[in-house]
Amino acid sequence: MVKRLMFEKPLGMRDTLPFFYNQKSKARKNLSDSILSFGYSFMDTPIMEYHETVGKVSATLDQQLFKLLDQQGHTLVLRPDLTAPIARVAASQLKDSEFPLRLAYEGPVFRAQQAEGGKPAQFEQVGTELIGDHSSYGDAEVIALLVESLKQSGLEDFVITVGHIGYVKAFFHDLLGDDEETIENLLNYLYRKNYVGYREAVKELTISSDKQAALLKLLSIKGGKEIFESSRSLARNQSCMQAVNELKQLYRLLEQYEVEKYIHFDLNLISHMDYYTGILFEGYAPHLGSMLCNGGRYDTLLPTFQLGASATGFAIHLERLVEALNEQENGDERMGIIVDDDSYSKGIAEAKRYRDEGYAVLLQHVDQIPDVKAFQLELTKTVDLTKGGGERNE
C-alpha cells in the first residue's frame, strides 16, 4: 500500500532536477566571479537563527517564518534572508574589523507560504553587503556591481528601477501630516503596485484638490534623468529635495561606471523591507513575472545589533535569474560518444580528450541506448565509434 504523501513535498518546496541544477551552478559561479572581482569576500551563516534576534529584525512577516524549538526551549527560525544574519556577524565577530566591510553570500533562505500558488518556500540568494559606507559612492558601487554581475551571468536584457524611500515618506508626511494610517495605506498600494487602488484611495481623502493632484502626480515621476526636474517641482520640503539631490549624485556616478542605460527611476518605488532608509532598487527582466533582484540602503538595521554603521547591498534570486536566462543557457557544448565492445577503450580515450577541451561528455555503450537517434538529438555533438558509425555535428 502506498503511503499518503509518499511522493509529496511540503508546501512551497521544490525538487531541483539535474538540468536546472546545472544551470543554477553555472549562474552562481558567474555571479560569484563578478562579486569577487570587486573585492568582496564570501561568508556563510547558520541555516537557523534565534527568533528573538534575527527573526524579529528581519523584514519578513512573522507568519512567513519557519519556527521550531531547540532543546533549551528557545524559538528558532530558518533564516528568511541573509542580510540580517550578516548584520549580526558584522556587529559581533567583525565589529573590530576595518570598515567598510565588503561581504558577499550565497545560500538558501526560507519563507513559509500559506497556499500553493507557485511561490517557493525555499529559494537561493546571491548577494552583497557593503557595511560602513554611508556615501553615494557606496550606493553606486553596489548598483554597478549588480549590473555587472547580471551581465556576466549571461543576462542581456534587464532594467534596474531606482527610487528613494525618503522622498516618498517625506512627501506623504508633508501632505498628510501625522495621519500614519492613511500614509501606511497609500504606501501599501504603492508596494503592491496597485495604482488603480492608490488613485481611488487618494480620491476618497478629505483633503484639498491641490493636495490630491500632487498625490496623483507622484505616480508619473518615473523614467530617465529627466525626472529630476519634475520631482523637484513636486517636492514640498527639504527632505524631498535632499532625496532628489542624492539621486542626481547617484546617477552621475553610475554614468562614470557606464551602466546608466540599465537604470530607470521610479519615485514611487516602495519595498516590503521596512528597514530601507534611502536609495532602493529592484531588477526586472522581460517575460519574468516576478522581481529578479532588489536592494538598497539600510542605515537602521545595524544599530539594532548595537553597531553604529550604515550599509547597502543587493540580493539576486538565483532561480529567477536562471528562468530569465532561459534559452541563453542552452548553448553549452554537451556531447556523446557511442561505443561497443570493440571500441570501448578508444571511447574512454576520446572522452578524456574532449573533457580536457572543456566539453561535458557522455560515454554510452550502444547496447544501453534504446533509441540512438533520440540520444543524438539531445546532444550538441555525437561521435559514433561502433562499426559503421560516423560523426554528427549540429
URQUI-V711218 format. One record per residue. N is the residue number from 1. RES is the residue in one small letter. NEAR is the number of other C-alpha atoms within 8 Angstrom. Layout:
n:N res:RES near:NEAR
n:N res:RES near:NEAR
This chain:
n:1 res:m near:2
n:2 res:v near:4
n:3 res:k near:5
n:4 res:r near:4
n:5 res:l near:6
n:6 res:m near:6
n:7 res:f near:4
n:8 res:e near:5
n:9 res:k near:8
n:10 res:p near:5
n:11 res:l near:9
n:12 res:g near:13
n:13 res:m near:9
n:14 res:r near:7
n:15 res:d near:4
n:16 res:t near:6
n:17 res:l near:6
n:18 res:p near:6
n:19 res:f near:6
n:20 res:f near:9
n:21 res:y near:9
n:22 res:n near:8
n:23 res:q near:10
n:24 res:k near:11
n:25 res:s near:8
n:26 res:k near:8
n:27 res:a near:12
n:28 res:r near:11
n:29 res:k near:8
n:30 res:n near:11
n:31 res:l near:13
n:32 res:s near:10
n:33 res:d near:8
n:34 res:s near:12
n:35 res:i near:13
n:36 res:l near:9
n:37 res:s near:7
n:38 res:f near:7
n:39 res:g near:7
n:40 res:y near:11
n:41 res:s near:8
n:42 res:f near:8
n:43 res:m near:7
n:44 res:d near:7
n:45 res:t near:7
n:46 res:p near:6
n:47 res:i near:7
n:48 res:m near:8
n:49 res:e near:13
n:50 res:y near:11
n:51 res:h near:11
n:52 res:e near:7
n:53 res:t near:8
n:54 res:v near:13
n:55 res:g near:15
n:56 res:k near:9
n:57 res:v near:9
n:58 res:s near:9
n:59 res:a near:9
n:60 res:t near:10
n:61 res:l near:6
n:62 res:d near:7
n:63 res:q near:5
n:64 res:q near:9
n:65 res:l near:14
n:66 res:f near:9
n:67 res:k near:9
n:68 res:l near:7
n:69 res:l near:9
n:70 res:d near:8
n:71 res:q near:5
n:72 res:q near:5
n:73 res:g near:6
n:74 res:h near:8
n:75 res:t near:11
n:76 res:l near:13
n:77 res:v near:14
n:78 res:l near:12
n:79 res:r near:14
n:80 res:p near:12
n:81 res:d near:10
n:82 res:l near:10
n:83 res:t near:7
n:84 res:a near:11
n:85 res:p near:12
n:86 res:i near:9
n:87 res:a near:11
n:88 res:r near:11
n:89 res:v near:9
n:90 res:a near:9
n:91 res:a near:12
n:92 res:s near:7
n:93 res:q near:7
n:94 res:l near:8
n:95 res:k near:8
n:96 res:d near:5
n:97 res:s near:6
n:98 res:e near:5
n:99 res:f near:7
n:100 res:p near:8
n:101 res:l near:10
n:102 res:r near:11
n:103 res:l near:12
n:104 res:a near:13
n:105 res:y near:12
n:106 res:e near:10
n:107 res:g near:8
n:108 res:p near:8
n:109 res:v near:14
n:110 res:f near:13
n:111 res:r near:12
n:112 res:a near:11
n:113 res:q near:11
n:114 res:q near:4
n:115 res:a near:5
n:116 res:e near:8
n:117 res:g near:4
n:118 res:g near:5
n:119 res:k near:7
n:120 res:p near:10
n:121 res:a near:11
n:122 res:q near:11
n:123 res:f near:11
n:124 res:e near:11
n:125 res:q near:13
n:126 res:v near:15
n:127 res:g near:11
n:128 res:t near:14
n:129 res:e near:13
n:130 res:l near:14
n:131 res:i near:13
n:132 res:g near:10
n:133 res:d near:12
n:134 res:h near:7
n:135 res:s near:6
n:136 res:s near:9
n:137 res:y near:8
n:138 res:g near:11
n:139 res:d near:13
n:140 res:a near:11
n:141 res:e near:8
n:142 res:v near:13
n:143 res:i near:9
n:144 res:a near:11
n:145 res:l near:11
n:146 res:l near:9
n:147 res:v near:11
n:148 res:e near:9
n:149 res:s near:13
n:150 res:l near:11
n:151 res:k near:9
n:152 res:q near:10
n:153 res:s near:10
n:154 res:g near:9
n:155 res:l near:11
n:156 res:e near:6
n:157 res:d near:6
n:158 res:f near:10
n:159 res:v near:10
n:160 res:i near:12
n:161 res:t near:12
n:162 res:v near:14
n:163 res:g near:14
n:164 res:h near:13
n:165 res:i near:13
n:166 res:g near:12
n:167 res:y near:13
n:168 res:v near:11
n:169 res:k near:8
n:170 res:a near:11
n:171 res:f near:12
n:172 res:f near:11
n:173 res:h near:11
n:174 res:d near:9
n:175 res:l near:7
n:176 res:l near:9
n:177 res:g near:7
n:178 res:d near:5
n:179 res:d near:8
n:180 res:e near:6
n:181 res:e near:6
n:182 res:t near:8
n:183 res:i near:11
n:184 res:e near:8
n:185 res:n near:8
n:186 res:l near:10
n:187 res:l near:9
n:188 res:n near:8
n:189 res:y near:12
n:190 res:l near:13
n:191 res:y near:11
n:192 res:r near:6
n:193 res:k near:6
n:194 res:n near:9
n:195 res:y near:9
n:196 res:v near:6
n:197 res:g near:8
n:198 res:y near:11
n:199 res:r near:9
n:200 res:e near:8
n:201 res:a near:9
n:202 res:v near:10
n:203 res:k near:7
n:204 res:e near:6
n:205 res:l near:7
n:206 res:t near:4
n:207 res:i near:6
n:208 res:s near:6
n:209 res:s near:6
n:210 res:d near:6
n:211 res:k near:9
n:212 res:q near:12
n:213 res:a near:8
n:214 res:a near:9
n:215 res:l near:10
n:216 res:l near:10
n:217 res:k near:8
n:218 res:l near:10
n:219 res:l near:10
n:220 res:s near:6
n:221 res:i near:13
n:222 res:k near:11
n:223 res:g near:9
n:224 res:g near:8
n:225 res:k near:8
n:226 res:e near:7
n:227 res:i near:11
n:228 res:f near:9
n:229 res:e near:7
n:230 res:s near:9
n:231 res:s near:11
n:232 res:r near:10
n:233 res:s near:6
n:234 res:l near:8
n:235 res:a near:9
n:236 res:r near:8
n:237 res:n near:9
n:238 res:q near:6
n:239 res:s near:9
n:240 res:c near:15
n:241 res:m near:12
n:242 res:q near:8
n:243 res:a near:12
n:244 res:v near:12
n:245 res:n near:8
n:246 res:e near:9
n:247 res:l near:11
n:248 res:k near:10
n:249 res:q near:9
n:250 res:l near:12
n:251 res:y near:10
n:252 res:r near:8
n:253 res:l near:10
n:254 res:l near:12
n:255 res:e near:9
n:256 res:q near:7
n:257 res:y near:8
n:258 res:e near:7
n:259 res:v near:11
n:260 res:e near:9
n:261 res:k near:5
n:262 res:y near:9
n:263 res:i near:11
n:264 res:h near:11
n:265 res:f near:13
n:266 res:d near:11
n:267 res:l near:14
n:268 res:n near:11
n:269 res:l near:13
n:270 res:i near:9
n:271 res:s near:8
n:272 res:h near:6
n:273 res:m near:7
n:274 res:d near:6
n:275 res:y near:9
n:276 res:y near:14
n:277 res:t near:10
n:278 res:g near:11
n:279 res:i near:14
n:280 res:l near:15
n:281 res:f near:12
n:282 res:e near:12
n:283 res:g near:12
n:284 res:y near:13
n:285 res:a near:10
n:286 res:p near:7
n:287 res:h near:5
n:288 res:l near:11
n:289 res:g near:4
n:290 res:s near:6
n:291 res:m near:9
n:292 res:l near:13
n:293 res:c near:11
n:294 res:n near:12
n:295 res:g near:11
n:296 res:g near:13
n:297 res:r near:14
n:298 res:y near:12
n:299 res:d near:13
n:300 res:t near:10
n:301 res:l near:11
n:302 res:l near:15
n:303 res:p near:10
n:304 res:t near:8
n:305 res:f near:9
n:306 res:q near:7
n:307 res:l near:9
n:308 res:g near:6
n:309 res:a near:10
n:310 res:s near:13
n:311 res:a near:14
n:312 res:t near:16
n:313 res:g near:12
n:314 res:f near:14
n:315 res:a near:11
n:316 res:i near:11
n:317 res:h near:12
n:318 res:l near:13
n:319 res:e near:9
n:320 res:r near:10
n:321 res:l near:11
n:322 res:v near:12
n:323 res:e near:8
n:324 res:a near:11
n:325 res:l near:10
n:326 res:n near:8
n:327 res:e near:6
n:328 res:q near:8
n:329 res:e near:9
n:330 res:n near:6
n:331 res:g near:6
n:332 res:d near:6
n:333 res:e near:8
n:334 res:r near:11
n:335 res:m near:13
n:336 res:g near:13
n:337 res:i near:15
n:338 res:i near:14
n:339 res:v near:15
n:340 res:d near:11
n:341 res:d near:6
n:342 res:d near:7
n:343 res:s near:10
n:344 res:y near:10
n:345 res:s near:7
n:346 res:k near:7
n:347 res:g near:13
n:348 res:i near:9
n:349 res:a near:8
n:350 res:e near:9
n:351 res:a near:12
n:352 res:k near:8
n:353 res:r near:8
n:354 res:y near:11
n:355 res:r near:10
n:356 res:d near:7
n:357 res:e near:6
n:358 res:g near:6
n:359 res:y near:10
n:360 res:a near:9
n:361 res:v near:11
n:362 res:l near:9
n:363 res:l near:11
n:364 res:q near:10
n:365 res:h near:11
n:366 res:v near:10
n:367 res:d near:6
n:368 res:q near:6
n:369 res:i near:9
n:370 res:p near:5
n:371 res:d near:6
n:372 res:v near:8
n:373 res:k near:6
n:374 res:a near:7
n:375 res:f near:9
n:376 res:q near:11
n:377 res:l near:7
n:378 res:e near:6
n:379 res:l near:10
n:380 res:t near:12
n:381 res:k near:13
n:382 res:t near:13
n:383 res:v near:12
n:384 res:d near:10
n:385 res:l near:13
n:386 res:t near:11
n:387 res:k near:4
n:388 res:g near:5
n:389 res:g near:8
n:390 res:g near:7
n:391 res:e near:8
n:392 res:r near:7
n:393 res:n near:6
n:394 res:e near:4
